[in-house]
Amino acid sequence: MLEISIRKHTMKNWKHITTKEDVLQILEDSTQRPQLIFKDSVTCGISAHAKEGLINGFHLIEDDVDFHYLDLLSRREVSNFIATELKVTHQSPNHFD
């Protein structure tokens, strides 16, 4: 039960991305502080595994990074905008420095 509580608390601290303007703000904020965007494909097992890893390690970097969450399937246009702006093609999963 504690593990479920920790997951809900962790994800609650992630900022949800819903618009292109949110993405532009994240890019601006990245000049001052590292930003992490998790594009979640909720029907993908690989995405679920990657999210689990982020949740489990969240406490290690939560003070150093701003976390952002995007539901890839319901915000496809925003996901494509992120891919274009950051020049990162979609893979399951991917990250960049």
C-alpha positions as CSV (number, residue, x, y, z in Angstrom):
1,M,0.0,0.0,0.0
2,L,2.9,2.4,0.8
3,E,4.3,1.8,-2.7
4,I,1.0,2.9,-4.3
5,S,1.0,6.0,-2.1
6,I,4.5,6.9,-3.1
7,R,3.6,6.5,-6.8
8,K,0.6,8.8,-6.5
9,H,2.6,11.4,-4.6
10,T,5.5,11.2,-7.2
11,M,3.3,11.6,-10.2
12,K,1.3,14.4,-8.5
13,N,4.6,16.4,-8.5
14,W,5.0,16.0,-12.2
15,K,3.7,18.9,-14.3
16,H,1.3,17.9,-17.0
17,I,2.0,19.1,-20.5
18,T,-1.2,19.9,-22.4
19,T,-0.2,22.6,-24.9
20,K,2.6,23.7,-27.2
21,E,2.9,26.8,-25.0
22,D,3.7,24.5,-22.1
23,V,6.6,23.0,-24.1
24,L,7.9,26.5,-25.0
25,Q,7.9,27.4,-21.3
26,I,9.8,24.2,-20.5
27,L,12.4,25.1,-23.1
28,E,12.8,28.5,-21.6
29,D,13.0,27.1,-18.1
30,S,15.7,24.7,-19.3
31,T,18.2,27.6,-19.5
32,Q,18.0,27.9,-15.7
33,R,17.3,24.3,-14.5
34,P,17.3,20.8,-16.0
35,Q,13.9,19.7,-17.3
36,L,12.7,16.1,-17.8
37,I,9.8,15.3,-20.2
38,F,8.3,11.9,-19.9
39,K,6.1,11.1,-23.0
40,D,3.9,8.2,-21.8
41,S,2.4,5.8,-24.2
42,V,-0.1,4.4,-21.8
43,T,-0.7,1.2,-23.9
44,C,3.0,0.4,-24.2
45,G,4.7,-2.0,-21.8
46,I,8.1,-0.5,-22.5
47,S,6.7,3.0,-21.6
48,A,5.2,1.5,-18.4
49,H,8.5,0.0,-17.4
50,A,10.4,3.3,-18.1
51,K,7.8,5.2,-16.0
52,E,8.2,2.7,-13.2
53,G,12.0,3.4,-13.2
54,L,11.4,7.1,-13.1
55,I,9.0,6.8,-10.2
56,N,11.3,4.5,-8.3
57,G,14.3,6.9,-8.7
58,F,12.3,10.1,-8.4
59,H,13.5,10.8,-4.9
60,L,17.1,10.8,-6.0
61,I,16.8,13.8,-8.4
62,E,13.5,15.5,-7.5
63,D,15.3,18.5,-6.1
64,D,17.5,18.9,-9.1
65,V,15.2,18.5,-12.1
66,D,11.7,19.6,-13.0
67,F,9.5,16.7,-14.1
68,H,6.9,17.0,-16.9
69,Y,4.4,14.4,-18.0
70,L,2.8,14.1,-21.4
71,D,0.1,11.5,-22.3
72,L,1.4,10.7,-25.7
73,L,-1.9,9.2,-27.0
74,S,-4.2,12.0,-26.0
75,R,-1.8,14.8,-26.9
76,R,-0.3,13.6,-30.1
77,E,0.0,17.1,-31.6
78,V,2.0,18.3,-28.6
79,S,4.1,15.1,-28.7
80,N,4.9,15.8,-32.4
81,F,5.7,19.4,-31.5
82,I,8.2,18.3,-28.8
83,A,9.8,15.9,-31.4
84,T,10.2,18.7,-33.9
85,E,11.4,21.4,-31.4
86,L,14.0,19.1,-29.7
87,K,14.8,17.1,-32.8
88,V,14.2,13.8,-31.1
89,T,12.4,11.1,-33.0
90,H,10.0,8.9,-31.2
91,Q,11.4,5.6,-29.9
92,S,10.3,3.6,-26.9
93,P,11.9,4.8,-24.7
94,N,14.4,7.5,-25.5
95,H,16.3,10.3,-23.7
96,F,18.7,13.0,-24.6
97,D,21.3,15.1,-22.9
